[in-house]
Amino acid sequence: MNFHPSHSSTPGSVFTESPIRDLEAIVRSRTPLIVMESSEEPQIVRMARQIAQRQQLKAFRWSVTEGMQALDPADQPLLAVEKSNDVLNYIKNSASNALFVLLDFHPYLQDAVHVRHLKDIALNCSKKYVTVMLVGYALKMPEELLPFTAQFRMPLPSADEVRGIVFDVAGEWGAEHGQRDVQTTNKAIDLLVRNLIGLSATDVRRLALKAINDDGVISESELPEVMRAKYELLGRDGILSFEYETAKFSEIGGMHRLRHWLEVRQEFFLEETEASLDPPRGVLLLGVQGCGKSLIAKAAAAIFRAPLLRLDFGVLYNKYYGETERNLRKAFETAEVMSPCVLWMDEIEKGVAVQNDDDGLSRRILGTFLTWMSERKKPVFVVATANDIMRLPPELVRKGRFDEIFFVDLPSPENRRDILLIHLRKRSLDPAEFDLEKIIEVTKGFSGSEIEQAIVSAMYTARAKRHTLTQEDLIAEIHQTRPLSIVMAEKVEELREWASTRTVPCD
């Protein structure tokens, strides 16, 4: 499919009438200070110009590099106004019926003189009709200015606006490269638009251009790179990690029932579901360590064709002591911006197990998680893994929290055969040279990771003896290994017995 946009707009100019109307209402209410946390400076300046024209106000912008500039050149003062103190003095003493946009003013909010100037401006606002917009990526207003301040948040582009930006970028790219059409498909465009929702107009333009720029093609194969770039643009700091590598169920032995369960729900996760059908929400995976729960999380992301985010409770607790709940909420917000995505919560019992000696922190973390699970609206599929069911609170494992609770058991003989084939072939070894039935027999009670590690260790031994891996090397290594099912036999058996009547087996 070729497409060439039938409309075009000024770069970065896509915004609806609603935010202008809302901002204009604040200006008309004569609120002296308006705080706008946003990186969309060009849009905000254009909005200020439009509002000033409608309200018959003079309009100015100030930055530390360019000083004060009138948005209408006829209003430019005769004398230059450059420094931060100068612009506040000008607003306080010389301005009336005017709108000022102060860009990146946040460093000056720590200075008592600047704060006093702003307060004086606010107190005289009703006489002079002056409004000051403070624009920056992050703005913390001093307490004494809060009574005079209104917060205004720039809305993110809607799906239709994102689509418009993509079409505009495609048109600009075609004009720049002397060709009319960009190669794409309706499905690729729909997926790109869906993956760009949640970003600012500027960032949407940047990533749309990234998807087009190399070859003038928008294809599905480029979307994973777009999602990585989107995650990096969010600027998060380690609570969530973007998992670049996913897996396939062909790399996991068995798990046929779970794979079918996920495949049935794939279509309903990616598309809008009918009103009577709830979208898939997530699964809780219980099981013996080393049996593939982490690989299942990665394979789920591959089936859903969605990015995989991993929530690290260790980082959450260690890095943010004292503000853990707030940062957990921020992590969930990031996941929703990245939606549709798969959120992998590894060893969830480490994060939500209720303790009595933590001043109620674990109880608050659990409450934050359960609230988000029940109220989230965006397609975020949760894959939570746990090794110790006894540490999980009853509120988490009751029916309705997750779509299903699956148990990942020790591999059956058939699954051990699959695991052996996978790991022998992965290391360029011919399975025909091994007595698989014998190896299957002696690996009874082994997890998938223990079987893999036995092959790796046997290969080291064989290389040390200057020959390729043989049946004898592998059997000898297996006999030297004590699997977890023996080392912790009582605990493993207790877990398997508990799960036998309370969970759904993966096979």
ZITARA-V891606 format. One record per helix or strand. SS is the DSSP state (@ for helix, = for strand). FROM is the first residue (numbers start at 1). LEN is the number of residues. If there is no record, write none. Layout:
# ZITARA-V891606
SS|FROM|LEN + SS|FROM|LEN
This chain:
# ZITARA-V891606
=|2|2 + @|17|12 + =|33|5 + @|41|15 + =|58|6 + =|67|4 + @|73|3 + @|84|10 + =|98|6 + @|106|5 + @|112|12 + @|125|4 + =|130|7 + @|143|6 + =|149|3 + @|159|18 + =|182|2 + @|186|11 + @|201|13 + =|217|1 + @|220|14 + =|240|4 + @|249|3 + @|256|15 + =|282|6 + @|293|12 + =|307|5 + @|313|7 + @|324|14 + =|341|5 + @|349|4 + @|361|15 + =|380|7 + @|389|3 + @|394|4 + =|404|5 + @|413|14 + @|431|3 + @|436|7 + @|448|17 + @|471|10 + @|484|4 + @|489|12 + =|504|2
